[in-house]
Amino acid sequence: MIFTIRCGKIFLFSIAMLLILSCSSKGSETSLMTGNEKTMSGIKMKSYKEKELQFTLDAQSGYSTDSSDNYTLIKPLYKRVTGDSIRVHSDSCISGKTEITYYGNVIVEFEDSMTLYTDSMRYFTESDSAITEDSVLIIKNNNKMKSKGFAGSNGFNKITFLGKVVLYDE
């Protein structure tokens, strides 16, 4: 009986040690991952082309997990400074050197009161073009139209719809 009690205590002690060690290894792994992130708040980025300010990109906060200059931004707001006034905001985006990919509740507001709604969109900064394959809802005044995907080029002055366009009449 004493042998059984000793074996039981050793068995319980071994299981307790395994649980403690497994929990502590997960904790150090998490701290290593957060140690590599660069976290920022109140972000303001500016893009220049031939010394002329093209656009600004503001965000509540953001972080980067590698050295590739790609930043994940939370609540970004893109404002075009040159040409037609365009504002893009979304839940988050990944901003790189040549491309900004927006995710979640993407809203593009044009200066002529047209507004475009989609779930995700890729914007290419050098060519000033954008594309999405998600559903797109465009509202201007009381007119609405819906399509599956669009490609905007030449600063959104030329928009090509990738699918059928449905017009809504109110």
C-alpha positions as CSV (number, residue, x, y, z in Angstrom):
1,M,0.0,0.0,0.0
2,I,2.8,2.4,0.8
3,F,4.4,1.6,-2.6
4,T,1.1,2.4,-4.4
5,I,0.8,5.8,-2.6
6,R,4.5,6.6,-3.5
7,C,3.8,5.7,-7.1
8,G,0.7,7.8,-7.2
9,K,2.5,10.8,-5.7
10,I,5.3,10.5,-8.2
11,F,2.8,10.1,-11.0
12,L,0.8,13.2,-9.9
13,F,4.1,15.2,-9.4
14,S,5.3,14.2,-12.9
15,I,2.0,15.3,-14.5
16,A,2.0,18.6,-12.6
17,M,5.6,19.3,-13.7
18,L,4.8,18.5,-17.4
19,L,1.8,20.9,-17.2
20,I,3.9,23.7,-15.6
21,L,6.7,23.3,-18.1
22,S,4.3,23.3,-21.1
23,C,2.6,26.4,-19.9
24,S,5.9,28.2,-19.3
25,S,7.2,27.3,-22.7
26,K,4.1,28.8,-24.4
27,G,4.5,32.0,-22.4
28,S,8.1,32.5,-23.5
29,E,7.2,31.8,-27.1
30,T,4.5,34.5,-27.0
31,S,7.0,37.0,-25.4
32,L,9.5,36.3,-28.2
33,M,6.9,37.0,-30.9
34,T,5.8,40.3,-29.3
35,G,9.5,41.2,-28.8
36,N,10.0,41.2,-32.6
37,E,7.1,43.5,-33.4
38,K,7.5,47.2,-33.8
39,T,4.3,48.8,-32.4
40,M,3.4,52.4,-33.1
41,S,0.5,54.7,-32.5
42,G,-0.6,57.9,-34.2
43,I,1.0,57.0,-37.5
44,K,1.3,59.6,-40.4
45,M,3.0,58.6,-43.6
46,K,3.6,60.8,-46.6
47,S,4.4,59.9,-50.2
48,Y,6.3,62.2,-52.5
49,K,6.8,62.0,-56.3
50,E,9.3,64.4,-57.8
51,K,9.2,66.5,-54.5
52,E,5.4,66.9,-54.8
53,L,3.3,65.4,-52.0
54,Q,1.0,62.8,-53.5
55,F,-0.9,61.4,-50.5
56,T,-0.9,61.0,-46.8
57,L,-1.8,57.8,-44.9
58,D,-2.9,58.2,-41.3
59,A,-3.7,55.4,-38.8
60,Q,-4.6,55.0,-35.2
61,S,-1.9,52.4,-34.6
62,G,0.1,49.8,-36.4
63,Y,2.9,47.3,-36.2
64,S,5.5,45.5,-38.2
65,T,6.8,41.9,-37.6
66,D,9.7,41.9,-40.0
67,S,12.2,44.1,-41.7
68,S,10.4,44.3,-45.1
69,D,9.0,47.7,-44.4
70,N,5.4,46.3,-44.5
71,Y,3.2,47.7,-41.8
72,T,-0.2,46.5,-40.6
73,L,-2.2,49.6,-39.9
74,I,-5.4,49.8,-37.8
75,K,-8.1,52.2,-38.9
76,P,-6.1,53.7,-41.8
77,L,-7.2,56.9,-43.7
78,Y,-5.7,57.6,-47.1
79,K,-6.0,61.1,-48.4
80,R,-4.9,62.1,-51.9
81,V,-3.4,65.6,-52.0
82,T,-2.8,66.1,-55.7
83,G,-5.5,65.8,-58.4
84,D,-9.0,64.8,-57.5
85,S,-9.8,64.5,-53.8
86,I,-10.1,60.8,-52.8
87,R,-10.3,59.4,-49.3
88,V,-10.0,55.7,-48.5
89,H,-10.6,54.2,-45.0
90,S,-11.1,50.7,-43.7
91,D,-10.7,48.5,-40.6
92,S,-7.1,47.7,-41.4
93,C,-4.5,47.6,-44.2
94,I,-1.0,46.4,-45.0
95,S,1.1,49.2,-46.3
96,G,4.2,48.4,-48.3
97,K,6.6,50.4,-50.5
98,T,4.5,50.1,-53.7
99,E,1.2,48.7,-52.6
100,I,-1.5,49.3,-49.9
101,T,-4.0,46.4,-49.3
102,Y,-7.1,47.4,-47.5
103,Y,-9.2,44.9,-45.5
104,G,-12.7,45.1,-43.9
105,N,-15.3,47.8,-44.6
106,V,-13.3,49.6,-47.3
107,I,-14.9,52.9,-48.2
108,V,-13.6,55.1,-51.1
109,E,-15.0,58.6,-51.1
110,F,-14.6,60.7,-54.2
111,E,-14.9,64.5,-54.4
112,D,-18.0,64.3,-56.6
113,S,-20.0,62.7,-53.7
114,M,-19.6,59.2,-55.2
115,T,-18.9,56.5,-52.6
116,L,-17.6,53.0,-53.2
117,Y,-18.0,50.2,-50.6
118,T,-16.2,46.8,-50.7
119,D,-14.6,44.2,-48.4
120,S,-11.0,44.4,-49.7
121,M,-9.0,46.4,-52.2
122,R,-5.4,46.6,-53.4
123,Y,-4.0,50.1,-54.3
124,F,-0.8,50.4,-56.3
125,T,0.9,53.7,-55.4
126,E,3.3,54.0,-58.4
127,S,0.6,53.4,-61.0
128,D,-2.2,55.1,-59.0
129,S,-4.5,52.2,-59.7
130,A,-6.7,49.9,-57.6
131,I,-8.4,46.5,-58.0
132,T,-10.7,44.3,-56.1
133,E,-12.5,41.0,-57.0
134,D,-15.0,41.4,-54.1
135,S,-18.5,42.7,-54.5
136,V,-18.7,46.5,-55.0
137,L,-21.5,48.8,-54.1
138,I,-21.4,52.3,-55.6
139,I,-23.7,55.1,-54.4
140,K,-23.9,58.6,-55.9
141,N,-26.8,60.8,-54.8
142,N,-29.8,58.4,-54.8
143,N,-28.4,56.1,-57.5
144,K,-26.9,52.7,-56.5
145,M,-25.2,50.0,-58.6
146,K,-23.5,46.8,-57.6
147,S,-20.9,44.7,-59.4
148,K,-18.5,41.8,-58.7
149,G,-15.1,43.4,-58.8
150,F,-13.6,46.5,-60.4
151,A,-10.3,47.9,-61.6
152,G,-9.6,51.6,-61.3
153,S,-6.7,53.2,-63.2
154,N,-5.4,56.7,-64.0
155,G,-6.2,57.9,-60.5
156,F,-9.7,56.4,-60.5
157,N,-10.6,58.4,-63.6
158,K,-11.1,55.2,-65.5
159,I,-13.0,52.4,-63.8
160,T,-13.6,49.0,-65.4
161,F,-16.1,46.6,-63.8
162,L,-15.1,43.0,-63.8
163,G,-18.6,41.5,-63.6
164,K,-22.1,42.3,-64.5
165,V,-23.4,45.7,-63.2
166,V,-26.8,45.8,-61.5
167,L,-28.5,49.2,-61.3
168,Y,-30.9,49.9,-58.4
169,D,-33.9,52.1,-59.0
170,E,-35.5,53.8,-56.0
